[in-house]
């Protein structure tokens, strides 16, 4: 066949590399992308998607384990067992989507679980985050098997439930709120512990060596509950008014945190994620309590306990100033940042194979979002984020270039062969 790629780096068999690359089929990748998009799988509703992945991995001849995380939710783990003596590599991807597809305010085709292929892109909910990666993992393994490769180490494809950034709180209970790594926590707690892992989060084929963590904080204050007609002279005892006063100190702290905790060229952003108080159906009563919810991004260089202590000190100061306001403080999400060293063998392999396929080395990026690398790295599984996407979401929603999906499938296949070792 005509050569379409640069020569592989020294040490890699050029004929074998070409053989593997030739087995990556664009039309098959696109077809599977459409399949998985057309299966709605918001957080808590991943079961149909799990059955699809189970079937796809079984058809590849992998040993497949069904991990029931809770009723109606499961991880699917496919393992291609090597001949022994090599490193074990996991490709990990979540099946739940960023949105449900039912949001009326998200009208673009890429926000719906209905695949559309046009202008060299695949559109549809989940293709970006991160069903596209699950497709690429599957077809990377398929290419290796078609090429007749026999690996020494194991390749694991893990399709996990519940990764999207959401959690239970207060009255928001149920599996639709159980995200933030619940599937991968179960995965590693129940025996799936490879040497290293590639997470195909939407990085635009950049290598993300480090990402921020996230700390969710609630600060609350109380007030009186009376009819509007009887609150004259006691307006300042309204909990919303009190929260407005507290916000000055909180916003000041946010400005300071975003500067001092900046990392890798990124601000340590703090989002005012929610505020609630009072009763919309009874505006004739003053609100007895108001809650403010913050998402504090924490760089991998700062322990989560230190970040919590930092924001809690603001609360202590406010509590001293207003001892009779019934102030409350709670942290209800703590997801540490993650990092992997530049010199890790997995990074070197991705760099070399990216350059081989794309023609240039991959870029680096530090990102402010979290991933399941937070979980995996705490279990000693060295993890990198490197996956297919094509720019940020826009009004059309999620979309990925077909060429990107094909290229990264090739890179995944070559990287697996290199890291796991090819049996002679």
Residue pairs with C-beta under 8 A, 6 or more apart in sequence:
1 18
1 22
3 18
4 21
5 17
5 18
5 21
5 356
5 357
6 355
6 356
6 359
7 14
7 356
8 14
8 17
8 352
8 356
8 414
9 352
9 356
12 352
12 414
12 418
13 422
16 147
16 149
16 417
16 422
17 356
17 414
19 147
19 148
20 143
20 144
20 147
20 149
20 410
20 413
20 414
20 417
21 143
21 357
21 410
21 413
21 414
22 147
23 142
23 143
23 144
23 146
23 147
23 413
24 139
24 140
24 143
24 406
24 409
24 410
24 413
25 139
26 402
26 406
28 139
28 142
29 135
29 136
29 139
29 402
29 405
29 406
29 409
30 117
30 122
30 402
30 405
32 56
32 135
32 138
32 139
33 115
33 122
33 124
33 127
33 131
33 132
33 135
33 400
33 405
34 115
34 117
34 122
34 124
35 52
35 115
36 49
36 52
36 126
36 127
36 131
36 134
36 135
37 113
37 114
37 115
37 122
37 124
37 125
37 126
37 127
37 131
38 113
38 114
38 115
38 124
39 48
39 49
39 52
39 113
40 48
40 97
40 100
40 101
40 113
40 125
41 48
41 49
41 95
41 96
41 97
41 113
41 126
42 96
42 97
42 99
42 100
42 101
42 176
43 96
43 97
43 161
43 162
43 164
43 166
43 175
43 176
43 177
43 178
43 179
44 72
44 73
44 96
44 162
44 174
44 175
44 176
44 177
44 178
45 72
45 96
45 176
46 73
46 74
46 95
46 96
46 161
46 162
47 72
47 73
47 74
49 95
49 131
49 159
50 66
50 73
50 74
50 75
50 76
50 95
50 159
50 161
53 76
53 78
53 95
53 134
53 138
53 159
54 64
54 66
54 76
56 138
57 64
57 76
57 78
57 138
57 157
58 64
58 78
60 78
60 80
60 138
60 141
60 142
60 145
61 80
61 145
62 78
62 79
62 80
62 141
62 157
63 78
63 79
63 80
63 81
64 76
64 77
64 78
64 79
65 76
65 77
65 78
65 79
65 192
66 74
66 75
66 76
67 74
67 75
67 76
67 77
67 186
67 187
67 190
68 74
69 75
69 161
69 162
69 182
69 183
69 186
70 175
70 178
72 175
73 161
73 162
73 175
73 183
74 161
75 158
75 159
75 160
75 161
75 183
75 186
75 187
76 158
76 159
77 156
77 157
77 158
77 159
77 187
77 192
78 141
78 156
78 157
78 158
79 154
79 155
79 156
79 157
80 141
80 145
80 151
80 154
80 155
80 156
81 154
82 88
82 150
82 151
82 152
82 153
82 154
82 155
82 420
82 421
82 423
83 150
83 151
83 152
83 423
84 152
85 152
85 153
85 421
86 151
86 152
86 153
86 154
86 419
86 420
86 421
87 153
87 195
87 196
87 419
87 420
87 421
88 153
88 154
88 155
88 156
88 194
88 195
88 196
88 420
89 153
89 154
89 155
89 156
89 194
89 195
89 196
89 197
89 198
89 346
89 415
89 416
89 419
89 420
90 155
90 156
90 157
90 158
90 192
90 194
90 196
90 197
90 198
90 381
91 133
91 137
91 140
91 155
91 156
91 157
91 158
91 197
91 198
91 200
91 412
91 416
92 158
92 160
92 184
92 187
92 197
92 198
92 199
92 372
92 376
92 383
93 130
93 131
93 133
93 134
93 137
93 158
93 159
93 160
93 199
93 200
94 130
94 159
94 160
94 161
94 162
94 163
94 164
94 183
94 184
94 372
95 131
95 134
95 159
95 160
95 161
96 161
96 162
96 163
96 164
96 179
97 113
97 125
97 126
97 129
97 131
97 164
98 125
98 126
98 129
98 164
98 398
99 106
99 111
99 125
101 111
101 112
101 113
101 125
103 111
106 397
107 395
108 394
108 395
108 396
108 397
109 116
109 123
109 124
109 396
109 397
110 123
110 124
110 125
110 127
110 128
110 393
110 396
110 397
110 398
110 399
111 125
111 397
111 398
112 124
112 125
112 397
113 124
113 125
113 126
114 124
114 125
115 122
115 123
115 124
115 127
116 122
116 123
116 124
117 123
117 402
120 401
120 402
120 403
121 390
121 399
121 400
121 401
121 402
122 132
122 399
122 400
122 402
122 405
123 396
123 397
123 398
123 399
124 397
124 398
124 399
125 397
125 398
126 132
126 398
127 398
127 399
127 400
128 202
128 389
128 390
128 393
128 398
128 399
128 400
129 201
129 202
129 389
129 398
130 200
130 201
130 202
130 387
132 200
132 202
132 387
132 388
132 389
132 400
132 405
133 199
133 200
133 201
133 387
133 388
133 408
134 157
134 159
134 200
135 405
135 409
136 200
136 387
136 388
136 405
136 408
136 409
136 412
137 157
137 200
137 412
138 157
139 409
140 409
140 410
140 412
140 413
140 416
141 155
141 157
141 413
141 416
143 409
143 410
143 413
144 151
144 155
144 413
144 416
144 417
149 417
149 422
150 422
150 423
151 416
151 417
151 420
151 421
151 422
151 423
152 420
152 421
152 422
152 423
153 195
153 419
153 420
153 421
154 194
154 420
155 416
155 420
156 192
156 194
158 184
158 187
158 192
160 183
160 184
160 186
160 187
160 372
161 182
161 183
162 175
162 178
162 179
162 180
162 181
162 182
162 183
163 179
163 180
163 181
163 182
163 183
163 184
163 371
163 372
164 179
164 180
165 179
165 180
165 214
165 369
165 370
166 176
166 177
166 178
166 179
166 180
167 177
167 178
167 179
167 180
167 216
167 332
167 333
168 174
168 177
168 178
169 177
169 218
169 332
180 333
180 335
180 370
181 335
181 372
181 374
181 375
183 372
184 372
184 375
184 376
185 375
188 375
188 376
188 379
188 381
193 379
193 380
193 381
194 381
195 381
195 382
196 344
196 345
196 346
196 381
196 382
196 383
196 419
197 373
197 376
197 381
197 382
197 383
197 384
198 346
198 350
198 383
198 384
198 386
198 412
198 415
199 371
199 372
199 373
199 376
199 383
199 384
199 385
199 386
199 387
200 385
200 386
200 387
200 388
200 408
200 412
201 208
201 369
201 371
201 385
201 387
202 387
202 388
202 389
202 400
203 365
203 367
203 385
203 386
203 387
203 389
204 389
204 390
204 391
205 354
205 358
205 362
205 386
205 387
205 388
205 389
205 404
205 407
205 408
206 362
206 363
206 364
206 365
206 386
207 347
207 350
207 351
207 354
207 362
207 363
207 364
207 365
207 384
207 385
207 386
208 364
208 365
208 366
208 367
208 384
208 385
208 386
209 339
209 340
209 341
209 342
209 347
209 364
209 366
209 384
210 263
210 264
210 300
210 337
210 338
210 339
210 340
210 366
211 300
211 337
211 338
211 339
211 366
211 367
211 368
211 369
211 370
211 371
211 373
211 385
212 263
212 266
212 268
212 297
212 298
212 299
212 300
212 337
212 366
212 367
212 368
212 369
212 370
213 297
213 298
213 299
213 300
213 304
213 307
213 334
213 335
213 336
213 337
213 338
213 370
213 374
214 295
214 296
214 297
214 298
214 333
214 334
214 335
214 370
215 295
215 296
215 298
215 304
215 307
215 308
215 311
215 331
215 333
215 334
215 335
216 273
216 293
216 294
216 295
216 296
216 331
216 332
216 333
216 334
217 293
217 294
217 296
217 308
217 311
217 329
217 330
217 331
217 332
218 291
218 292
218 293
218 294
218 328
218 329
218 330
218 331
218 332
219 246
219 250
219 291
219 292
219 294
219 315
219 318
219 327
219 328
219 329
220 289
220 290
220 291
220 292
220 326
220 327
220 328
220 329
220 330
221 239
221 242
221 243
221 246
221 289
221 290
221 322
221 325
221 326
221 327
221 328
222 239
222 288
222 289
222 325
222 326
223 237
223 238
223 239
223 240
223 241
223 242
223 286
223 287
223 288
223 289
223 290
223 325
224 231
224 234
224 237
224 238
224 286
224 288
225 285
225 286
225 287
225 288
226 234
226 285
226 286
227 284
227 285
228 283
228 284
228 285
228 286
231 237
231 238
231 286
235 241
236 242
237 286
238 286
238 287
239 277
239 278
239 286
239 287
239 288
239 289
239 290
240 277
240 278
240 287
240 290
242 290
242 322
242 325
243 275
243 277
243 290
243 292
246 292
246 318
246 322
246 327
247 292
249 314
249 317
249 318
250 292
250 294
250 314
253 310
253 311
253 314
254 270
254 294
257 268
257 270
257 296
257 310
257 311
258 267
258 268
258 269
258 270
259 267
260 268
261 268
261 297
261 298
261 299
261 302
261 307
262 268
262 299
263 299
263 300
263 301
263 366
264 299
264 366
265 366
266 299
266 366
266 367
266 368
267 368
268 296
268 297
268 298
268 299
268 368
269 297
269 368
270 294
270 295
270 296
270 297
271 294
271 295
272 292
272 293
272 294
273 293
273 294
273 295
274 291
274 292
274 293
275 290
275 291
275 292
275 293
276 290
276 291
277 287
277 289
277 290
277 291
278 285
278 286
278 287
278 290
279 285
279 287
289 326
294 311
296 307
296 311
297 368
298 304
298 307
298 336
298 337
299 337
300 336
300 337
300 338
300 339
301 337
302 337
303 336
304 334
304 336
308 331
308 334
312 329
315 327
315 329
318 327
319 327
335 370
335 374
336 374
336 378
337 370
337 374
338 370
338 371
338 373
338 374
338 376
338 377
338 383
339 377
340 346
340 347
340 373
340 377
340 382
340 383
340 384
341 347
344 382
344 384
345 419
346 382
346 384
346 415
346 419
347 384
349 414
349 415
349 418
349 419
350 362
350 384
350 386
350 411
350 415
351 361
351 362
352 418
353 410
353 411
353 414
353 415
353 418
354 360
354 361
354 362
354 411
355 361
355 362
356 411
356 414
357 407
357 410
357 411
357 414
358 407
358 411
362 386
367 385
371 383
371 385
372 383
373 383
373 384
373 385
376 383
377 383
386 408
387 408
388 400
388 404
388 405
388 408
389 400
389 404
390 399
390 400
390 401
390 404
